[in-house]
């Protein structure tokens, strides 16, 4: 067994080069930055775009279902929801079927900002997919990783 003080620089290099978590985080940050820059003219970040898009449904979803879709805990989702609510893009209301649950609704202003953002997202997304060898395969593998239980 290795003593904690025996951690070599070679181990650091091995982790840097092999760690799937590190590589996924780096790629996620790079993608988010690219979309953040592109979506700036409509006043959204990539995370806000994803949150708003997750509400674009025939029926308002519950807070829990959106948290699950976005792989966020409810507290983080609520914190991300508040600035969008202040801007009038989203609303939260009690679920008439379960007063303990909250429904998230995209407002007309939220729908309008999504309409403005979609051509930007489409352009950036197409450019990214065009730079990949197998975008569908990547999506498949990322979804498989997201579904893995620890």
N, CA, C and O atoms as a GROMACS GRO file, in nm:
protein
  600
    1UNK      N    1   0.084  -0.119   0.000
    1UNK     CA    2   0.000   0.000   0.000
    1UNK      C    3   0.088   0.125   0.000
    1UNK      O    4   0.188   0.132   0.071
    2UNK      N    5   0.050   0.220  -0.079
    2UNK     CA    6   0.130   0.340  -0.094
    2UNK      C    7   0.099   0.438   0.019
    2UNK      O    8  -0.017   0.462   0.051
    3UNK      N    9   0.201   0.495   0.078
    3UNK     CA   10   0.186   0.599   0.178
    3UNK      C   11   0.140   0.727   0.108
    3UNK      O   12   0.185   0.755  -0.004
    4UNK      N   13   0.051   0.804   0.171
    4UNK     CA   14  -0.001   0.924   0.104
    4UNK      C   15   0.108   1.024   0.069
    4UNK      O   16   0.092   1.104  -0.023
    5UNK      N   17   0.221   1.020   0.142
    5UNK     CA   18   0.330   1.111   0.109
    5UNK      C   19   0.413   1.061  -0.009
    5UNK      O   20   0.502   1.131  -0.057
    6UNK      N   21   0.384   0.936  -0.057
    6UNK     CA   22   0.458   0.878  -0.168
    6UNK      C   23   0.395   0.905  -0.304
    6UNK      O   24   0.436   0.845  -0.404
    7UNK      N   25   0.299   0.992  -0.311
    7UNK     CA   26   0.230   1.020  -0.437
    7UNK      C   27   0.327   1.088  -0.533
    7UNK      O   28   0.374   1.199  -0.506
    8UNK      N   29   0.356   1.023  -0.642
    8UNK     CA   30   0.456   1.074  -0.736
    8UNK      C   31   0.394   1.168  -0.839
    8UNK      O   32   0.273   1.170  -0.860
    9UNK      N   33   0.481   1.245  -0.901
    9UNK     CA   34   0.438   1.333  -1.009
    9UNK      C   35   0.392   1.250  -1.128
    9UNK      O   36   0.302   1.292  -1.202
   10UNK      N   37   0.452   1.133  -1.147
   10UNK     CA   38   0.410   1.045  -1.256
   10UNK      C   39   0.264   1.002  -1.236
   10UNK      O   40   0.191   0.987  -1.334
   11UNK      N   41   0.222   0.983  -1.112
   11UNK     CA   42   0.083   0.949  -1.083
   11UNK      C   43  -0.008   1.065  -1.122
   11UNK      O   44  -0.115   1.045  -1.178
   12UNK      N   45   0.036   1.186  -1.093
   12UNK     CA   46  -0.040   1.305  -1.131
   12UNK      C   47  -0.058   1.312  -1.282
   12UNK      O   48  -0.167   1.340  -1.331
   13UNK      N   49   0.049   1.286  -1.355
   13UNK     CA   50   0.044   1.288  -1.501
   13UNK      C   51  -0.049   1.178  -1.552
   13UNK      O   52  -0.126   1.202  -1.646
   14UNK      N   53  -0.044   1.060  -1.492
   14UNK     CA   54  -0.130   0.950  -1.533
   14UNK      C   55  -0.277   0.987  -1.512
   14UNK      O   56  -0.360   0.964  -1.600
   15UNK      N   57  -0.309   1.044  -1.396
   15UNK     CA   58  -0.447   1.085  -1.369
   15UNK      C   59  -0.489   1.194  -1.467
   15UNK      O   60  -0.599   1.190  -1.521
   16UNK      N   61  -0.402   1.292  -1.489
   16UNK     CA   62  -0.432   1.400  -1.584
   16UNK      C   63  -0.466   1.344  -1.722
   16UNK      O   64  -0.560   1.392  -1.787
   17UNK      N   65  -0.393   1.246  -1.766
   17UNK     CA   66  -0.411   1.192  -1.900
   17UNK      C   67  -0.526   1.091  -1.911
   17UNK      O   68  -0.582   1.075  -2.019
   18UNK      N   69  -0.560   1.023  -1.802
   18UNK     CA   70  -0.657   0.914  -1.808
   18UNK      C   71  -0.793   0.944  -1.747
   18UNK      O   72  -0.891   0.878  -1.781
   19UNK      N   73  -0.801   1.040  -1.660
   19UNK     CA   74  -0.923   1.062  -1.580
   19UNK      C   75  -1.042   1.104  -1.668
   19UNK      O   76  -1.043   1.213  -1.725
   20UNK      N   77  -1.140   1.017  -1.676
   20UNK     CA   78  -1.261   1.048  -1.754
   20UNK      C   79  -1.336   1.167  -1.696
   20UNK      O   80  -1.390   1.249  -1.770
   21UNK      N   81  -1.339   1.176  -1.564
   21UNK     CA   82  -1.409   1.288  -1.500
   21UNK      C   83  -1.345   1.422  -1.539
   21UNK      O   84  -1.415   1.516  -1.576
   22UNK      N   85  -1.214   1.429  -1.531
   22UNK     CA   86  -1.142   1.551  -1.569
   22UNK      C   87  -1.170   1.587  -1.714
   22UNK      O   88  -1.198   1.703  -1.745
   23UNK      N   89  -1.161   1.488  -1.803
   23UNK     CA   90  -1.182   1.516  -1.946
   23UNK      C   91  -1.326   1.559  -1.974
   23UNK      O   92  -1.349   1.648  -2.056
   24UNK      N   93  -1.422   1.497  -1.906
   24UNK     CA   94  -1.563   1.536  -1.924
   24UNK      C   95  -1.586   1.677  -1.870
   24UNK      O   96  -1.657   1.756  -1.933
   25UNK      N   97  -1.528   1.709  -1.756
   25UNK     CA   98  -1.544   1.844  -1.699
   25UNK      C   99  -1.482   1.949  -1.791
   25UNK      O  100  -1.542   2.054  -1.814
   26UNK      N  101  -1.364   1.922  -1.841
   26UNK     CA  102  -1.299   2.018  -1.931
   26UNK      C  103  -1.382   2.039  -2.057
   26UNK      O  104  -1.400   2.153  -2.100
   27UNK      N  105  -1.432   1.931  -2.115
   27UNK     CA  106  -1.513   1.943  -2.236
   27UNK      C  107  -1.643   2.017  -2.206
   27UNK      O  108  -1.686   2.101  -2.284
   28UNK      N  109  -1.704   1.987  -2.092
   28UNK     CA  110  -1.830   2.054  -2.056
   28UNK      C  111  -1.808   2.204  -2.037
   28UNK      O  112  -1.889   2.285  -2.082
   29UNK      N  113  -1.699   2.240  -1.971
   29UNK     CA  114  -1.671   2.384  -1.953
   29UNK      C  115  -1.644   2.453  -2.086
   29UNK      O  116  -1.691   2.564  -2.109
   30UNK      N  117  -1.569   2.387  -2.174
   30UNK     CA  118  -1.540   2.446  -2.306
   30UNK      C  119  -1.668   2.463  -2.387
   30UNK      O  120  -1.688   2.567  -2.450
   31UNK      N  121  -1.754   2.362  -2.386
   31UNK     CA  122  -1.882   2.373  -2.457
   31UNK      C  123  -1.968   2.484  -2.398
   31UNK      O  124  -2.025   2.564  -2.472
   32UNK      N  125  -1.977   2.488  -2.267
   32UNK     CA  126  -2.059   2.590  -2.201
   32UNK      C  127  -2.008   2.730  -2.235
   32UNK      O  128  -2.087   2.820  -2.265
   33UNK      N  129  -1.876   2.749  -2.232
   33UNK     CA  130  -1.820   2.881  -2.267
   33UNK      C  131  -1.858   2.920  -2.410
   33UNK      O  132  -1.895   3.034  -2.436
   34UNK      N  133  -1.848   2.824  -2.501
   34UNK     CA  134  -1.880   2.853  -2.642
   34UNK      C  135  -2.026   2.898  -2.657
   34UNK      O  136  -2.055   2.995  -2.726
   35UNK      N  137  -2.117   2.824  -2.592
   35UNK     CA  138  -2.259   2.861  -2.599
   35UNK      C  139  -2.287   2.989  -2.519
   35UNK      O  140  -2.371   3.070  -2.560
   36UNK      N  141  -2.218   3.008  -2.407
   36UNK     CA  142  -2.237   3.132  -2.329
   36UNK      C  143  -2.205   3.255  -2.414
   36UNK      O  144  -2.281   3.352  -2.415
   37UNK      N  145  -2.093   3.249  -2.484
   37UNK     CA  146  -2.053   3.362  -2.570
   37UNK      C  147  -2.157   3.383  -2.680
   37UNK      O  148  -2.197   3.496  -2.708
   38UNK      N  149  -2.199   3.274  -2.743
   38UNK     CA  150  -2.293   3.284  -2.855
   38UNK      C  151  -2.430   3.335  -2.810
   38UNK      O  152  -2.494   3.413  -2.881
   39UNK      N  153  -2.475   3.293  -2.692
   39UNK     CA  154  -2.609   3.330  -2.644
   39UNK      C  155  -2.613   3.466  -2.574
   39UNK      O  156  -2.721   3.515  -2.540
   40UNK      N  157  -2.498   3.525  -2.551
   40UNK     CA  158  -2.492   3.655  -2.481
   40UNK      C  159  -2.582   3.762  -2.545
   40UNK      O  160  -2.646   3.837  -2.471
   41UNK      N  161  -2.591   3.771  -2.678
   41UNK     CA  162  -2.677   3.875  -2.736
   41UNK      C  163  -2.825   3.865  -2.697
   41UNK      O  164  -2.897   3.965  -2.699
   42UNK      N  165  -2.872   3.745  -2.660
   42UNK     CA  166  -3.011   3.732  -2.615
   42UNK      C  167  -3.020   3.731  -2.462
   42UNK      O  168  -3.128   3.714  -2.406
   43UNK      N  169  -2.906   3.750  -2.396
   43UNK     CA  170  -2.905   3.763  -2.251
   43UNK      C  171  -2.918   3.633  -2.174
   43UNK      O  172  -2.964   3.633  -2.060
   44UNK      N  173  -2.877   3.522  -2.235
   44UNK     CA  174  -2.884   3.392  -2.168
   44UNK      C  175  -2.747   3.328  -2.159
   44UNK      O  176  -2.659   3.354  -2.241
   45UNK      N  177  -2.731   3.244  -2.058
   45UNK     CA  178  -2.616   3.156  -2.051
   45UNK      C  179  -2.660   3.019  -2.106
   45UNK      O  180  -2.778   2.995  -2.127
   46UNK      N  181  -2.564   2.933  -2.128
   46UNK     CA  182  -2.598   2.799  -2.177
   46UNK      C  183  -2.684   2.725  -2.076
   46UNK      O  184  -2.777   2.654  -2.114
   47UNK      N  185  -2.656   2.740  -1.948
   47UNK     CA  186  -2.737   2.676  -1.845
   47UNK      C  187  -2.879   2.728  -1.842
   47UNK      O  188  -2.974   2.652  -1.825
   48UNK      N  189  -2.894   2.859  -1.857
   48UNK     CA  190  -3.029   2.918  -1.860
   48UNK      C  191  -3.106   2.871  -1.982
   48UNK      O  192  -3.226   2.844  -1.974
   49UNK      N  193  -3.038   2.862  -2.096
   49UNK     CA  194  -3.102   2.811  -2.216
   49UNK      C  195  -3.154   2.669  -2.192
   49UNK      O  196  -3.269   2.638  -2.225
   50UNK      N  197  -3.070   2.584  -2.135
   50UNK     CA  198  -3.110   2.446  -2.107
   50UNK      C  199  -3.228   2.440  -2.011
   50UNK      O  200  -3.321   2.362  -2.031
   51UNK      N  201  -3.224   2.522  -1.908
   51UNK     CA  202  -3.334   2.523  -1.811
   51UNK      C  203  -3.464   2.568  -1.878
   51UNK      O  204  -3.568   2.506  -1.860
   52UNK      N  205  -3.458   2.676  -1.953
   52UNK     CA  206  -3.578   2.724  -2.023
   52UNK      C  207  -3.629   2.620  -2.122
   52UNK      O  208  -3.749   2.596  -2.130
   53UNK      N  209  -3.538   2.559  -2.196
   53UNK     CA  210  -3.579   2.459  -2.294
   53UNK      C  211  -3.645   2.340  -2.226
   53UNK      O  212  -3.738   2.280  -2.281
   54UNK      N  213  -3.599   2.306  -2.106
   54UNK     CA  214  -3.658   2.193  -2.033
   54UNK      C  215  -3.802   2.222  -1.991
   54UNK      O  216  -3.877   2.129  -1.959
   55UNK      N  217  -3.841   2.347  -1.991
   55UNK     CA  218  -3.978   2.386  -1.954
   55UNK      C  219  -4.070   2.398  -2.075
   55UNK      O  220  -4.191   2.416  -2.060
   56UNK      N  221  -4.015   2.388  -2.193
   56UNK     CA  222  -4.093   2.402  -2.316
   56UNK      C  223  -4.167   2.271  -2.344
   56UNK      O  224  -4.127   2.192  -2.430
   57UNK      N  225  -4.275   2.250  -2.270
   57UNK     CA  226  -4.353   2.127  -2.277
   57UNK      C  227  -4.501   2.164  -2.280
   57UNK      O  228  -4.539   2.275  -2.242
   58UNK      N  229  -4.584   2.071  -2.324
   58UNK     CA  230  -4.729   2.098  -2.326
   58UNK      C  231  -4.786   2.124  -2.186
   58UNK      O  232  -4.876   2.206  -2.169
   59UNK      N  233  -4.733   2.052  -2.084
   59UNK     CA  234  -4.777   2.070  -1.946
   59UNK      C  235  -4.658   2.110  -1.860
   59UNK      O  236  -4.548   2.058  -1.878
   60UNK      N  237  -4.679   2.203  -1.766
   60UNK     CA  238  -4.566   2.242  -1.680
   60UNK      C  239  -4.512   2.123  -1.601
   60UNK      O  240  -4.590   2.049  -1.540
   61UNK      N  241  -4.381   2.104  -1.601
   61UNK     CA  242  -4.320   1.993  -1.527
   61UNK      C  243  -4.303   2.028  -1.379
   61UNK      O  244  -4.309   2.144  -1.340
   62UNK      N  245  -4.280   1.925  -1.299
   62UNK     CA  246  -4.250   1.948  -1.158
   62UNK      C  247  -4.103   1.987  -1.144
   62UNK      O  248  -4.020   1.959  -1.230
   63UNK      N  249  -4.074   2.051  -1.033
   63UNK     CA  250  -3.937   2.087  -1.000
   63UNK      C  251  -3.850   1.961  -1.000
   63UNK      O  252  -3.739   1.962  -1.054
   64UNK      N  253  -3.899   1.854  -0.940
   64UNK     CA  254  -3.823   1.730  -0.932
   64UNK      C  255  -3.792   1.670  -1.068
   64UNK      O  256  -3.681   1.620  -1.090
   65UNK      N  257  -3.888   1.673  -1.160
   65UNK     CA  258  -3.862   1.613  -1.292
   65UNK      C  259  -3.761   1.695  -1.371
   65UNK      O  260  -3.680   1.639  -1.445
   66UNK      N  261  -3.764   1.827  -1.356
   66UNK     CA  262  -3.665   1.912  -1.425
   66UNK      C  263  -3.527   1.891  -1.362
   66UNK      O  264  -3.426   1.884  -1.434
   67UNK      N  265  -3.521   1.882  -1.231
   67UNK     CA  266  -3.394   1.856  -1.163
   67UNK      C  267  -3.334   1.725  -1.212
   67UNK      O  268  -3.213   1.717  -1.238
   68UNK      N  269  -3.416   1.622  -1.226
   68UNK     CA  270  -3.367   1.492  -1.274
   68UNK      C  271  -3.318   1.503  -1.418
   68UNK      O  272  -3.211   1.451  -1.451
   69UNK      N  273  -3.394   1.569  -1.505
   69UNK     CA  274  -3.355   1.584  -1.645
   69UNK      C  275  -3.221   1.656  -1.658
   69UNK      O  276  -3.136   1.615  -1.737
   70UNK      N  277  -3.201   1.761  -1.579
   70UNK     CA  278  -3.080   1.842  -1.588
   70UNK      C  279  -2.968   1.790  -1.499
   70UNK      O  280  -2.860   1.850  -1.494
   71UNK      N  281  -2.992   1.679  -1.427
   71UNK     CA  282  -2.894   1.620  -1.335
   71UNK      C  283  -2.847   1.722  -1.232
   71UNK      O  284  -2.727   1.736  -1.206
   72UNK      N  285  -2.944   1.794  -1.174
   72UNK     CA  286  -2.915   1.895  -1.071
   72UNK      C  287  -2.991   1.858  -0.945
   72UNK      O  288  -3.095   1.792  -0.951
   73UNK      N  289  -2.939   1.899  -0.832
   73UNK     CA  290  -3.019   1.882  -0.712
   73UNK      C  291  -3.122   1.995  -0.709
   73UNK      O  292  -3.106   2.097  -0.776
   74UNK      N  293  -3.227   1.975  -0.632
   74UNK     CA  294  -3.338   2.070  -0.630
   74UNK      C  295  -3.295   2.209  -0.583
   74UNK      O  296  -3.344   2.310  -0.632
   75UNK      N  297  -3.203   2.213  -0.488
   75UNK     CA  298  -3.155   2.342  -0.434
   75UNK      C  299  -3.083   2.422  -0.542
   75UNK      O  300  -3.105   2.542  -0.556
   76UNK      N  301  -2.998   2.355  -0.618
   76UNK     CA  302  -2.925   2.422  -0.727
   76UNK      C  303  -3.021   2.467  -0.836
   76UNK      O  304  -3.007   2.577  -0.890
   77UNK      N  305  -3.118   2.382  -0.869
   77UNK     CA  306  -3.216   2.419  -0.969
   77UNK      C  307  -3.294   2.542  -0.924
   77UNK      O  308  -3.316   2.634  -1.004
   78UNK      N  309  -3.336   2.544  -0.799
   78UNK     CA  310  -3.411   2.660  -0.747
   78UNK      C  311  -3.326   2.786  -0.756
   78UNK      O  312  -3.376   2.892  -0.794
   79UNK      N  313  -3.198   2.776  -0.720
   79UNK     CA  314  -3.109   2.892  -0.728
   79UNK      C  315  -3.094   2.940  -0.872
   79UNK      O  316  -3.088   3.061  -0.897
   80UNK      N  317  -3.087   2.848  -0.967
   80UNK     CA  318  -3.076   2.886  -1.109
   80UNK      C  319  -3.208   2.939  -1.165
   80UNK      O  320  -3.209   3.016  -1.261
   81UNK      N  321  -3.316   2.897  -1.106
   81UNK     CA  322  -3.450   2.937  -1.149
   81UNK      C  323  -3.479   3.083  -1.112
   81UNK      O  324  -3.543   3.155  -1.189
   82UNK      N  325  -3.432   3.127  -0.996
   82UNK     CA  326  -3.468   3.260  -0.943
   82UNK      C  327  -3.433   3.376  -1.036
   82UNK      O  328  -3.519   3.462  -1.057
   83UNK      N  329  -3.312   3.384  -1.094
   83UNK     CA  330  -3.285   3.496  -1.185
   83UNK      C  331  -3.376   3.496  -1.308
   83UNK      O  332  -3.413   3.603  -1.358
   84UNK      N  333  -3.413   3.378  -1.356
   84UNK     CA  334  -3.504   3.369  -1.471
   84UNK      C  335  -3.644   3.413  -1.431
   84UNK      O  336  -3.716   3.473  -1.512
   85UNK      N  337  -3.684   3.383  -1.309
   85UNK     CA  338  -3.815   3.427  -1.259
   85UNK      C  339  -3.816   3.580  -1.244
   85UNK      O  340  -3.915   3.645  -1.280
   86UNK      N  341  -3.707   3.636  -1.192
   86UNK     CA  342  -3.700   3.783  -1.177
   86UNK      C  343  -3.710   3.853  -1.313
   86UNK      O  344  -3.763   3.964  -1.322
   87UNK      N  345  -3.660   3.788  -1.417
   87UNK     CA  346  -3.666   3.847  -1.552
   87UNK      C  347  -3.800   3.818  -1.621
   87UNK      O  348  -3.823   3.863  -1.733
   88UNK      N  349  -3.887   3.744  -1.553
   88UNK     CA  350  -4.019   3.715  -1.607
   88UNK      C  351  -4.022   3.603  -1.710
   88UNK      O  352  -4.118   3.592  -1.786
   89UNK      N  353  -3.917   3.520  -1.714
   89UNK     CA  354  -3.910   3.412  -1.812
   89UNK      C  355  -3.977   3.284  -1.764
   89UNK      O  356  -4.018   3.201  -1.846
   90UNK      N  357  -3.987   3.268  -1.634
   90UNK     CA  358  -4.043   3.146  -1.576
   90UNK      C  359  -4.129   3.182  -1.455
   90UNK      O  360  -4.114   3.289  -1.395
   91UNK      N  361  -4.217   3.090  -1.421
   91UNK     CA  362  -4.300   3.107  -1.301
   91UNK      C  363  -4.309   2.972  -1.231
   91UNK      O  364  -4.302   2.866  -1.293
   92UNK      N  365  -4.325   2.979  -1.100
   92UNK     CA  366  -4.343   2.858  -1.020
   92UNK      C  367  -4.481   2.866  -0.957
   92UNK      O  368  -4.521   2.971  -0.906
   93UNK      N  369  -4.552   2.755  -0.960
   93UNK     CA  370  -4.687   2.753  -0.904
   93UNK      C  371  -4.710   2.619  -0.836
   93UNK      O  372  -4.647   2.519  -0.871
   94UNK      N  373  -4.801   2.615  -0.738
   94UNK     CA  374  -4.830   2.487  -0.673
   94UNK      C  375  -4.897   2.391  -0.771
   94UNK      O  376  -4.973   2.432  -0.859
   95UNK      N  377  -4.867   2.264  -0.754
   95UNK     CA  378  -4.930   2.160  -0.834
   95UNK      C  379  -5.070   2.137  -0.779
   95UNK      O  380  -5.084   2.100  -0.663
   96UNK      N  381  -5.175   2.158  -0.859
   96UNK     CA  382  -5.311   2.140  -0.808
   96UNK      C  383  -5.338   1.997  -0.760
   96UNK      O  384  -5.428   1.975  -0.679
   97UNK      N  385  -5.260   1.900  -0.811
   97UNK     CA  386  -5.278   1.760  -0.771
   97UNK      C  387  -5.204   1.726  -0.642
   97UNK      O  388  -5.239   1.630  -0.573
   98UNK      N  389  -5.102   1.806  -0.608
   98UNK     CA  390  -5.020   1.780  -0.490
   98UNK      C  391  -4.965   1.915  -0.442
   98UNK      O  392  -4.869   1.967  -0.498
   99UNK      N  393  -5.025   1.970  -0.340
   99UNK     CA  394  -4.989   2.105  -0.292
   99UNK      C  395  -4.844   2.114  -0.244
   99UNK      O  396  -4.790   2.224  -0.232
  100UNK      N  397  -4.781   2.001  -0.216
  100UNK     CA  398  -4.640   2.004  -0.173
  100UNK      C  399  -4.547   2.022  -0.293
  100UNK      O  400  -4.436   2.072  -0.278
  101UNK      N  401  -4.591   1.982  -0.409
  101UNK     CA  402  -4.508   1.989  -0.531
  101UNK      C  403  -4.522   2.125  -0.597
  101UNK      O  404  -4.623   2.194  -0.582
  102UNK      N  405  -4.419   2.162  -0.671
  102UNK     CA  406  -4.418   2.288  -0.746
  102UNK      C  407  -4.403   2.258  -0.894
  102UNK      O  408  -4.324   2.173  -0.935
  103UNK      N  409  -4.483   2.331  -0.974
  103UNK     CA  410  -4.474   2.321  -1.119
  103UNK      C  411  -4.396   2.441  -1.171
  103UNK      O  412  -4.410   2.552  -1.119
  104UNK      N  413  -4.314   2.419  -1.273
  104UNK     CA  414  -4.237   2.526  -1.335
  104UNK      C  415  -4.297   2.553  -1.472
  104UNK      O  416  -4.319   2.462  -1.552
  105UNK      N  417  -4.323   2.681  -1.497
  105UNK     CA  418  -4.390   2.718  -1.622
  105UNK      C  419  -4.307   2.820  -1.698
  105UNK      O  420  -4.256   2.916  -1.640
  106UNK      N  421  -4.294   2.797  -1.828
  106UNK     CA  422  -4.231   2.892  -1.918
  106UNK      C  423  -4.334   3.000  -1.948
  106UNK      O  424  -4.446   2.969  -1.990
  107UNK      N  425  -4.298   3.126  -1.928
  107UNK     CA  426  -4.390   3.237  -1.955
  107UNK      C  427  -4.379   3.278  -2.102
  107UNK      O  428  -4.288   3.234  -2.173
  108UNK      N  429  -4.471   3.362  -2.150
  108UNK     CA  430  -4.458   3.413  -2.287
  108UNK      C  431  -4.323   3.484  -2.310
  108UNK      O  432  -4.265   3.471  -2.418
  109UNK      N  433  -4.275   3.558  -2.212
  109UNK     CA  434  -4.143   3.623  -2.227
  109UNK      C  435  -4.032   3.519  -2.237
  109UNK      O  436  -3.937   3.537  -2.313
  110UNK      N  437  -4.044   3.412  -2.160
  110UNK     CA  438  -3.946   3.304  -2.167
  110UNK      C  439  -3.948   3.235  -2.302
  110UNK      O  440  -3.844   3.202  -2.358
  111UNK      N  441  -4.068   3.214  -2.353
  111UNK     CA  442  -4.082   3.153  -2.486
  111UNK      C  443  -4.021   3.244  -2.592
  111UNK      O  444  -3.955   3.196  -2.684
  112UNK      N  445  -4.041   3.374  -2.580
  112UNK     CA  446  -3.985   3.470  -2.677
  112UNK      C  447  -3.833   3.468  -2.678
  112UNK      O  448  -3.771   3.472  -2.784
  113UNK      N  449  -3.773   3.462  -2.558
  113UNK     CA  450  -3.627   3.460  -2.554
  113UNK      C  451  -3.574   3.327  -2.610
  113UNK      O  452  -3.467   3.324  -2.672
  114UNK      N  453  -3.647   3.218  -2.590
  114UNK     CA  454  -3.607   3.091  -2.651
  114UNK      C  455  -3.617   3.097  -2.803
  114UNK      O  456  -3.529   3.046  -2.873
  115UNK      N  457  -3.722   3.158  -2.853
  115UNK     CA  458  -3.737   3.174  -2.999
  115UNK      C  459  -3.617   3.252  -3.055
  115UNK      O  460  -3.564   3.217  -3.160
  116UNK      N  461  -3.575   3.357  -2.984
  116UNK     CA  462  -3.460   3.436  -3.029
  116UNK      C  463  -3.330   3.357  -3.018
  116UNK      O  464  -3.238   3.376  -3.098
  117UNK      N  465  -3.321   3.268  -2.918
  117UNK     CA  466  -3.198   3.192  -2.895
  117UNK      C  467  -3.182   3.073  -2.989
  117UNK      O  468  -3.069   3.032  -3.018
  118UNK      N  469  -3.291   3.019  -3.038
  118UNK     CA  470  -3.284   2.895  -3.117
  118UNK      C  471  -3.195   2.904  -3.242
  118UNK      O  472  -3.117   2.812  -3.266
  119UNK      N  473  -3.203   3.010  -3.321
  119UNK     CA  474  -3.112   3.016  -3.438
  119UNK      C  475  -2.965   3.018  -3.398
  119UNK      O  476  -2.880   2.963  -3.467
  120UNK      N  477  -2.935   3.082  -3.284
  120UNK     CA  478  -2.797   3.086  -3.234
  120UNK      C  479  -2.755   2.945  -3.193
  120UNK      O  480  -2.650   2.896  -3.234
  121UNK      N  481  -2.839   2.879  -3.112
  121UNK     CA  482  -2.809   2.743  -3.068
  121UNK      C  483  -2.791   2.651  -3.189
  121UNK      O  484  -2.697   2.571  -3.192
  122UNK      N  485  -2.879   2.661  -3.286
  122UNK     CA  486  -2.874   2.574  -3.404
  122UNK      C  487  -2.743   2.591  -3.479
  122UNK      O  488  -2.681   2.493  -3.520
  123UNK      N  489  -2.699   2.716  -3.496
  123UNK     CA  490  -2.574   2.745  -3.568
  123UNK      C  491  -2.454   2.690  -3.492
  123UNK      O  492  -2.369   2.622  -3.551
  124UNK      N  493  -2.446   2.717  -3.362
  124UNK     CA  494  -2.331   2.673  -3.282
  124UNK      C  495  -2.331   2.520  -3.271
  124UNK      O  496  -2.226   2.457  -3.283
  125UNK      N  497  -2.447   2.463  -3.249
  125UNK     CA  498  -2.457   2.318  -3.235
  125UNK      C  499  -2.415   2.248  -3.364
  125UNK      O  500  -2.344   2.148  -3.360
  126UNK      N  501  -2.459   2.299  -3.477
  126UNK     CA  502  -2.422   2.239  -3.606
  126UNK      C  503  -2.270   2.247  -3.627
  126UNK      O  504  -2.210   2.152  -3.676
  127UNK      N  505  -2.210   2.359  -3.591
  127UNK     CA  506  -2.065   2.372  -3.606
  127UNK      C  507  -1.992   2.272  -3.516
  127UNK      O  508  -1.893   2.211  -3.558
  128UNK      N  509  -2.039   2.254  -3.395
  128UNK     CA  510  -1.976   2.158  -3.305
  128UNK      C  511  -1.992   2.015  -3.356
  128UNK      O  512  -1.897   1.938  -3.356
  129UNK      N  513  -2.113   1.981  -3.399
  129UNK     CA  514  -2.134   1.846  -3.452
  129UNK      C  515  -2.048   1.821  -3.574
  129UNK      O  516  -1.996   1.711  -3.593
  130UNK      N  517  -2.033   1.923  -3.658
  130UNK     CA  518  -1.950   1.909  -3.778
  130UNK      C  519  -1.804   1.886  -3.747
  130UNK      O  520  -1.731   1.831  -3.829
  131UNK      N  521  -1.760   1.928  -3.630
  131UNK     CA  522  -1.620   1.911  -3.590
  131UNK      C  523  -1.594   1.774  -3.527
  131UNK      O  524  -1.479   1.738  -3.503
  132UNK      N  525  -1.699   1.699  -3.500
  132UNK     CA  526  -1.685   1.568  -3.435
  132UNK      C  527  -1.686   1.455  -3.539
  132UNK      O  528  -1.751   1.466  -3.643
  133UNK      N  529  -1.615   1.348  -3.508
  133UNK     CA  530  -1.615   1.231  -3.597
  133UNK      C  531  -1.745   1.154  -3.586
  133UNK      O  532  -1.797   1.104  -3.687
  134UNK      N  533  -1.800   1.143  -3.464
  134UNK     CA  534  -1.919   1.061  -3.442
  134UNK      C  535  -2.007   1.124  -3.334
  134UNK      O  536  -2.011   1.076  -3.221
  135UNK      N  537  -2.077   1.234  -3.368
  135UNK     CA  538  -2.157   1.302  -3.266
  135UNK      C  539  -2.266   1.213  -3.206
  135UNK      O  540  -2.294   1.223  -3.086
  136UNK      N  541  -2.327   1.128  -3.286
  136UNK     CA  542  -2.433   1.041  -3.233
  136UNK      C  543  -2.373   0.938  -3.136
  136UNK      O  544  -2.433   0.908  -3.033
  137UNK      N  545  -2.258   0.886  -3.170
  137UNK     CA  546  -2.189   0.793  -3.080
  137UNK      C  547  -2.150   0.860  -2.949
  137UNK      O  548  -2.163   0.801  -2.842
  138UNK      N  549  -2.100   0.983  -2.958
  138UNK     CA  550  -2.065   1.058  -2.837
  138UNK      C  551  -2.188   1.079  -2.750
  138UNK      O  552  -2.182   1.057  -2.628
  139UNK      N  553  -2.298   1.121  -2.811
  139UNK     CA  554  -2.422   1.140  -2.735
  139UNK      C  555  -2.464   1.011  -2.666
  139UNK      O  556  -2.503   1.011  -2.549
  140UNK      N  557  -2.456   0.901  -2.740
  140UNK     CA  558  -2.494   0.770  -2.686
  140UNK      C  559  -2.407   0.736  -2.564
  140UNK      O  560  -2.459   0.696  -2.459
  141UNK      N  561  -2.277   0.751  -2.577
  141UNK     CA  562  -2.187   0.718  -2.467
  141UNK      C  563  -2.207   0.811  -2.348
  141UNK      O  564  -2.203   0.766  -2.233
  142UNK      N  565  -2.229   0.939  -2.372
  142UNK     CA  566  -2.254   1.033  -2.262
  142UNK      C  567  -2.384   0.997  -2.190
  142UNK      O  568  -2.391   1.003  -2.068
  143UNK      N  569  -2.486   0.960  -2.266
  143UNK     CA  570  -2.612   0.917  -2.204
  143UNK      C  571  -2.593   0.790  -2.123
  143UNK      O  572  -2.650   0.775  -2.015
  144UNK      N  573  -2.512   0.697  -2.174
  144UNK     CA  574  -2.483   0.575  -2.100
  144UNK      C  575  -2.414   0.607  -1.967
  144UNK      O  576  -2.447   0.551  -1.863
  145UNK      N  577  -2.316   0.699  -1.972
  145UNK     CA  578  -2.247   0.740  -1.849
  145UNK      C  579  -2.343   0.808  -1.753
  145UNK      O  580  -2.336   0.785  -1.632
  146UNK      N  581  -2.432   0.891  -1.805
  146UNK     CA  582  -2.528   0.962  -1.719
  146UNK      C  583  -2.622   0.864  -1.650
  146UNK      O  584  -2.668   0.891  -1.538
  147UNK      N  585  -2.650   0.753  -1.713
  147UNK     CA  586  -2.743   0.654  -1.656
  147UNK      C  587  -2.675   0.559  -1.558
  147UNK      O  588  -2.743   0.488  -1.485
  148UNK      N  589  -2.542   0.558  -1.556
  148UNK     CA  590  -2.470   0.467  -1.466
  148UNK      C  591  -2.495   0.504  -1.321
  148UNK      O  592  -2.493   0.621  -1.284
  149UNK      N  593  -2.518   0.404  -1.241
  149UNK     CA  594  -2.532   0.423  -1.096
  149UNK      C  595  -2.398   0.393  -1.031
  149UNK      O  596  -2.328   0.299  -1.068
  150UNK      N  597  -2.364   0.473  -0.936
  150UNK     CA  598  -2.234   0.457  -0.868
  150UNK      C  599  -2.231   0.333  -0.780
  150UNK      O  600  -2.130   0.305  -0.716
   0.00000   0.00000   0.00000
